[in-house]
Amino acid sequence: MTAQVASRPTPDTLPAPPHLPEIARRLRERYLPDPPVPTRSGEPLDALISTILSQQNTAPITRRQFAGLKTAYPRWEAALADGPDGIETVLKEAGGGLSRIKAGYIYAALTHLDETRGELSLRDLRDLPDDEVRALLEQMPGVGMKTASCVLLFDLARPAMPVDTHIWRIAGRLGLTPEPWNAVKVERWFDRVLPREWADRYTFHVSAIRHGRETCRARHPRCDVCVLLDLCPAAALLAPETAARPAMLQP
């Protein structure tokens, strides 16, 4: 008789661990204790283009490139008319890498809007349900789940949960999600198990990223100052001496 093989968990079936609220609480108190205040973009298309620029870029470079685009093109119609070569030139002058690729994404997004909506604006997204907003964004060239989630969370104050490399790494080290899962699967799981409230998701997203940058780093994680030390199964491998002294953890 063939033994039944247990099905592998999926983002739709993996339950939330009982200590997930405690993880969220500790991250919030350590990195973002003040309640966030929602802001909504006057023109979500600006936010979308800025988010495209932010991919594999530092925040200062992103701001510099976006400012360069707005100076060169007071209206996005001018960028569309200038074409990908012109957009690339502006990005190169502002500094930063991947200028050709990002110029192509921006031009393709503007072309898509011009052909499908007849105007270079996304202002009407502010009045649409979350699922319709996501569908419209992800239909655009170069816009995937994470980019759409960033626009939803940061610029439309909707309860999305973008997963970057820091959050993906933390979820794996804490044993929240299986190691083989990619960022898309981890985001789908978080979207199902976290409270569907904007403030909760914004706080978890921002505080987890700060935790990844400051403490749970890809190399040389600072387990000795980690507020999640006693909840982290990876600590025994990453910092065995520290993990053996959980009583020193400050709650």
N, C-alpha and C positions, 0 to 999 in steps of 0.2 A: 504494500500500500504506500503510495507516494505521500510524503509529509507535506502538509500545506505550508507554503511559503508566506510569511507575514508580508503584507503590503507595505511599501515604503511610504513614509509620511509625505504629504504634499502641502503646499501653502493653504489649501482649503480644508485639510484634515488635521494638521498638527495643532494640538491644543496649546493654549497659553500656559506657561508654568505659573504656579501659585505665587511665586516670588517676583513676577514681573512688575506689579505695582510698587514693590519695595525698591526694585532697581530704579524705576522712574522717580520715586521720591528722593532717593539718595542723589541721583544725578541732578535733579532740580535744585535741591538744597545746596549742592556744592557749586553748581555752575550758573544757575539762572533763578535765584531765589525770588526776584521780583516778578509779579504777574506780567506777561507780555501784553502789549496794546496793539490790536490789529490795525493795519493800514491797508488801504486799497489803492491800486495804481490808477491814475487818471487815464492812462492809455496802456492797456495790457500788452500791446504790441511792443512798446518800449521795453517792458519787463521781459518779454520773450526773447528779444534780440540780446538784451543784456545777459540773460541766462545762457544763451548759446555762446556768447563770448566767454562766459565764466568757466566753461568746460576746459579742464586741464590748464587753467590760468590762475594766477594769483588775483586777489581782490584789487590791489592797486592797478595792475595791468588791465583788468576788466574795466575798471572805472575810466582809465585813460583811453582805452579803445572806444568805449561807448561815447565819451565826451568828444572824441575825434570824429566819430560818425555824425553826431548831432550838430557839430560845427560845420562839417562838410555838407550835410544834408538836413537842413531845417525841417524838411518834409521827406518822408520815406519814399515818396514818388520820385524824388531826385536820385535816390540810391538805386531805385529800380531802373531809371533811365541810364544811369552811369554804368550799370552792369557789374558783373563779378570782378572784372579787372580793376575797375575804379574803386570798388569797395575794398578789394585786397590792398590797393595802394594806400588807402587811408589807414587800414589796420596796421600795415607795416610801418608807416610813419609814426604810429602811436607806440610801437614796440610790441613784443610778445610773439609767441610761436603759432604755428598752424593757421597763419593768416589766409592762405589759399583755401583751405578746407572750410574755415568759418565764413569766409566771403561767399563761398558756394552755397553753404547752408542758408545764409541770410538772403541771398538773391533768390534762391529756390523758394523760400518761405514767402517773400514778397510777391514773386510771380504767382504762387499758388493763391494767395489772397486776391490778387488782381483778377485772376481768371475765374475764381469760384465765388467771390463775394462782391467784386466790382469796386472795392475800396480797400485802402491800406489802413485798416483799423480793426481792433478787437474790443472796442468799448462795450459792445452789446453782451460780451461774455459776463459782465458783472451782474446781469439780470437772468442768466440761464442756470438751470440746475447743475450740480457738480458733474454728473455723468455726461451731460451734453457738452459741458465745457471741455472735459477730458477728451471726449471723442473728437471734437473739433480741433483741438490742439494736436492730438496724435495723428490726425490725418495729414498734417503738414510735413513737408520734407524735412528730415533732420531732427524731428521732434519725437523723442521717445517717452517712455513712462516717467523717467526721472525728471526730464525737462518740464514736462507737463505738470508733474507734481510740485515742482519748485514754483512755477507760476501760480498754481492754485493756492499753495500754502502762504507764500510770501507776498504776493501781489493782489490776490483776490480774497484772502483771509478765509480759505476753505480748508476743511480738515483732511488734507492730504499728508502723506508721509514719505518724502523722498529719502532714498537710501544711497548714501555715498560710500566711498571705500572705508571711511572710519566706522560708520554704523554697521556695515557688512562685517568688518573685522571684529567689532565688539560683540555682535550677535553670535558669531562663531565661537569666540573665546569663552563667552558666558554659557555656551551650550544651549542657547535659545533656539537656534536653527541648525540643521545638518550642515556639516562642513562642505559637501559638494554643491550646495545651493549657490547660485549666482545672485547678484544684487537684485535682479528683477523678481526672483522667487522670494527673497527676503522682504522686499517691499510689499509684495502681495500678502505675505503672512502678517507683517506689522499692520497693514491696512485692515486686516480682519480682526486682530486681537486687541489693538489699542482702542481706548475710548474715542468715539467719533465726535470729538469736540476739538475745535481749532486750537484753543489754548493748550490743551493736553499734548496735542501732536506737535505744535510749534515748540513747546518747552522740551519735549523728549528729543526732537530732532536737533535743536540747537545745543542742548546740554550734552547729548551723546557725541556730537561732532567735537565739541570742546574737550570732552573726555578723551576722545581718540587722538586729538592733537597734543594735548598736554600730558596725559597720563598713559593711556593704553595705546602707546605708539607702536607702529609696525616693527621698528627695531628698538631694542633697549626700553621696553615698557617699564614704567615707574611703579611697580607693584607695591613698593614700600609706602606709597602715599595714596593708594587706590581706595576709594570709598566702597568698592564692590569686592574687595579682596576675599572675604569669607563666602561670597556667592559665586566665585569664579573657579570653575574646575581646571582652567588652563594655568592658573597661578602656580600649581605644583610643578609644572614643566618650565614655565617662564622664569619663575623666581622661587625655587623650592625652599630656600632659607626663610624668605619672607612669608610664604604660604604656611610654613610650620609654626608661625607665631600670630595666629588670627586674633588672639586676645589683645594685641596692640592696636587693633583697628579702632578708630574713632567713629562711632555711628553718625 
